[in-house]
Amino acid sequence: MMLSVGSLSMPDRTVTTTASATRSAAPDSATVAITAIGEAVSAARARERARERAATVRTAVAAVSEAAIETVDKRVTNAAATFDPETDAAFRAVEEFHARCQPGMAAAVVVEATDAGGTIDRVGYGLTEATRTERQDAALTAAVDRAHRKAERVATAEGLAVGPAQQITTKPERPGETTVVDDTWESDPAVHPAPISVTERVEVSYALVASEG
């Protein structure tokens, strides 16, 4: 918190305060990262097997959840050209895709995907854009209110009052994602994600005016 005096004239006197506020919300979106693998003596056959397995996994997931599924990567590796190959097969094809669903359906998606032959890379929990925006707005309002209260304390000590805000600078922190790795799912498929926090920081400069009292 800083009191800056530009000159002895009242309009030039300002006070600059900083404040932050945090608001939390339960995750309302889950992303299950799934990998389908196909191995064969030829690249074409490996790709075909990966594609077939991916289709099987997609069908299984769709049967238990209205998940939005999108492919994020496809690749084929040649064991002969790999320093430390992951398989004895000549070629390995991988199709990676994400299944986005409600958090409460993540466990069912994991079970169905693995039963259908897929591999779970991770399960991530986050906030939808609407929830993130709502929490950011709430945190920003609280941070500005706190900055104003700080300014009032300084103004009172100087025998003055807080006038209009001259400048507001925001420093938002984008909420992260809670990740659950596959080992956790293997030990406890009923694991629940923790709330996600959204923090807003502000720096506000206020004019200081004569106190009406």
C-alpha positions as CSV (number, residue, x, y, z in Angstrom):
1,M,0.0,0.0,0.0
2,M,1.5,3.3,-1.0
3,L,0.5,7.0,-0.5
4,S,1.9,9.2,-3.3
5,V,1.8,12.9,-3.1
6,G,2.2,14.8,-6.4
7,S,2.1,18.3,-4.9
8,L,0.5,20.4,-2.2
9,S,-2.6,20.9,-4.4
10,M,-5.5,18.6,-3.3
11,P,-6.4,17.2,-6.8
12,D,-2.8,15.9,-7.2
13,R,-2.9,13.7,-4.1
14,T,-3.5,10.1,-4.7
15,V,-3.3,6.8,-2.8
16,T,-2.5,3.5,-4.6
17,T,-3.5,0.2,-3.0
18,T,-3.2,-3.4,-4.0
19,A,-5.5,-6.3,-3.0
20,S,-6.4,-9.8,-4.0
21,A,-9.4,-12.1,-3.5
22,T,-10.0,-15.8,-4.2
23,R,-13.2,-17.6,-5.1
24,S,-13.5,-21.3,-5.4
25,A,-15.8,-23.7,-7.3
26,A,-16.2,-27.4,-7.6
27,P,-14.9,-28.6,-11.0
28,D,-17.8,-28.9,-13.5
29,S,-15.8,-30.4,-16.4
30,A,-13.7,-33.6,-16.7
31,T,-11.3,-34.6,-19.4
32,V,-10.2,-38.2,-19.8
33,A,-7.1,-38.6,-22.0
34,I,-7.3,-42.0,-23.7
35,T,-4.8,-43.8,-25.9
36,A,-5.6,-46.6,-28.4
37,I,-2.6,-48.6,-29.5
38,G,-2.1,-50.9,-32.5
39,E,0.9,-53.0,-33.3
40,A,1.8,-54.9,-36.4
41,V,4.6,-55.9,-38.8
42,S,3.6,-53.0,-41.2
43,A,2.7,-49.4,-40.6
44,A,-0.5,-49.7,-42.5
45,R,-1.7,-52.7,-40.4
46,A,-0.6,-50.9,-37.1
47,R,-2.6,-47.8,-38.0
48,E,-5.6,-50.0,-38.9
49,R,-5.5,-51.8,-35.5
50,A,-5.2,-48.5,-33.6
51,R,-8.1,-47.1,-35.5
52,E,-10.2,-50.2,-34.8
53,R,-9.4,-50.1,-31.1
54,A,-10.1,-46.4,-30.9
55,A,-13.5,-47.0,-32.5
56,T,-14.3,-49.7,-30.0
57,V,-13.3,-47.4,-27.1
58,R,-15.3,-44.5,-28.4
59,T,-18.4,-46.8,-28.7
60,A,-17.9,-48.0,-25.2
61,V,-17.6,-44.5,-23.8
62,A,-20.6,-43.2,-25.7
63,A,-22.7,-46.0,-24.2
64,V,-22.2,-44.7,-20.6
65,S,-21.7,-40.9,-21.1
66,E,-22.6,-38.1,-23.4
67,A,-19.0,-37.2,-23.6
68,A,-17.6,-35.0,-26.3
69,I,-14.8,-37.0,-27.9
70,E,-12.1,-35.5,-30.1
71,T,-8.9,-36.9,-31.5
72,V,-5.8,-35.0,-30.5
73,D,-3.0,-37.0,-32.0
74,K,-2.1,-39.8,-34.4
75,R,1.3,-41.2,-34.9
76,V,3.2,-44.3,-36.0
77,T,6.7,-45.3,-34.8
78,N,9.1,-47.7,-36.4
79,A,10.9,-49.9,-33.8
80,A,13.9,-50.2,-36.1
81,A,14.4,-46.4,-36.0
82,T,13.8,-46.0,-32.3
83,F,16.6,-46.1,-29.7
84,D,14.5,-47.6,-27.0
85,P,11.3,-49.1,-28.5
86,E,8.3,-49.6,-26.3
87,T,7.3,-52.8,-28.1
88,D,8.8,-55.8,-29.9
89,A,6.5,-55.2,-32.8
90,A,7.9,-53.7,-36.0
91,F,5.5,-50.8,-35.9
92,R,3.3,-49.2,-33.3
93,A,0.5,-46.8,-34.1
94,V,-1.1,-44.6,-31.5
95,E,-4.3,-42.7,-31.6
96,E,-4.9,-40.3,-28.7
97,F,-8.2,-38.7,-27.9
98,H,-10.0,-36.7,-25.2
99,A,-13.4,-37.5,-23.7
100,R,-14.9,-34.5,-22.0
101,C,-17.8,-35.2,-19.6
102,Q,-19.3,-34.2,-16.3
103,P,-17.0,-34.9,-13.4
104,G,-19.5,-37.5,-12.0
105,M,-19.2,-39.6,-15.2
106,A,-15.3,-39.6,-15.3
107,A,-15.1,-42.9,-13.3
108,A,-17.5,-44.7,-15.7
109,V,-15.6,-43.4,-18.7
110,V,-12.3,-44.7,-17.3
111,V,-13.8,-48.1,-16.6
112,E,-15.4,-48.5,-20.0
113,A,-12.4,-47.1,-21.9
114,T,-10.0,-49.5,-20.2
115,D,-12.4,-52.5,-20.5
116,A,-12.6,-51.7,-24.2
117,G,-8.8,-51.9,-24.6
118,G,-7.8,-48.2,-24.2
119,T,-5.1,-46.8,-21.9
120,I,-5.9,-43.9,-19.6
121,D,-3.1,-41.3,-19.7
122,R,-4.7,-38.9,-17.2
123,V,-8.0,-37.5,-15.9
124,G,-8.1,-33.8,-15.6
125,Y,-10.8,-31.7,-13.8
126,G,-11.4,-28.0,-14.6
127,L,-14.0,-25.3,-14.9
128,T,-16.2,-24.5,-17.9
129,E,-15.8,-21.1,-19.4
130,A,-19.1,-19.9,-17.8
131,T,-18.1,-21.0,-14.3
132,R,-14.6,-19.6,-14.7
133,T,-15.9,-16.2,-15.8
134,E,-18.4,-16.1,-12.9
135,R,-15.8,-16.9,-10.3
136,Q,-13.3,-14.4,-11.8
137,D,-16.0,-11.6,-11.7
138,A,-16.8,-12.4,-8.1
139,A,-13.1,-12.4,-7.1
140,L,-12.5,-9.2,-9.0
141,T,-15.3,-7.4,-7.3
142,A,-14.1,-8.6,-3.9
143,A,-10.5,-7.5,-4.7
144,V,-11.6,-4.0,-5.7
145,D,-13.7,-3.6,-2.6
146,R,-10.8,-4.6,-0.5
147,A,-8.5,-2.1,-2.3
148,H,-11.0,0.6,-1.6
149,R,-11.2,-0.2,2.1
150,K,-7.4,0.0,2.3
151,A,-7.5,3.4,0.6
152,E,-10.2,4.6,3.0
153,R,-7.9,3.8,6.0
154,V,-5.0,5.7,4.5
155,A,-7.3,8.7,3.6
156,T,-8.8,8.8,7.2
157,A,-5.3,8.9,8.7
158,E,-4.6,11.9,6.5
159,G,-7.8,13.6,7.4
160,L,-9.1,13.1,3.8
161,A,-11.6,11.1,1.9
162,V,-11.3,8.7,-1.1
163,G,-12.3,10.1,-4.4
164,P,-12.8,8.5,-7.8
165,A,-10.5,5.7,-9.0
166,Q,-7.8,7.1,-11.3
167,Q,-6.4,3.8,-12.6
168,I,-7.2,0.1,-12.1
169,T,-4.7,-2.6,-13.1
170,T,-5.8,-6.2,-12.9
171,K,-3.5,-9.2,-12.7
172,P,-5.7,-12.3,-13.1
173,E,-4.5,-15.8,-12.4
174,R,-6.1,-18.3,-14.7
175,P,-7.5,-21.3,-12.7
176,G,-5.6,-24.5,-13.2
177,E,-6.7,-28.0,-13.7
178,T,-6.8,-30.7,-11.1
179,T,-5.1,-33.8,-12.6
180,V,-5.6,-37.4,-11.4
181,V,-3.0,-39.8,-12.9
182,D,-3.9,-43.4,-13.9
183,D,-2.2,-44.9,-10.8
184,T,-4.7,-43.1,-8.6
185,W,-7.6,-44.4,-10.6
186,E,-6.2,-47.9,-10.3
187,S,-6.1,-47.7,-6.5
188,D,-9.3,-45.7,-6.0
189,P,-11.6,-45.2,-9.0
190,A,-14.0,-43.2,-6.8
191,V,-11.5,-40.4,-6.1
192,H,-13.1,-37.0,-6.1
193,P,-11.4,-33.8,-7.3
194,A,-10.8,-30.8,-5.0
195,P,-12.3,-27.4,-5.6
196,I,-10.5,-25.1,-8.1
197,S,-9.6,-21.6,-6.9
198,V,-9.7,-18.4,-9.0
199,T,-7.6,-15.5,-7.8
200,E,-7.8,-11.8,-9.0
201,R,-5.2,-9.2,-8.0
202,V,-5.8,-5.5,-8.5
203,E,-3.8,-2.3,-8.1
204,V,-6.0,0.8,-7.8
205,S,-5.0,4.5,-7.7
206,Y,-7.6,6.8,-6.1
207,A,-7.8,10.5,-5.9
208,L,-7.8,12.0,-2.3
209,V,-10.3,14.7,-1.7
210,A,-11.3,16.9,1.2
211,S,-13.3,15.1,3.9
212,E,-16.9,16.3,4.2
213,G,-16.7,15.8,7.9
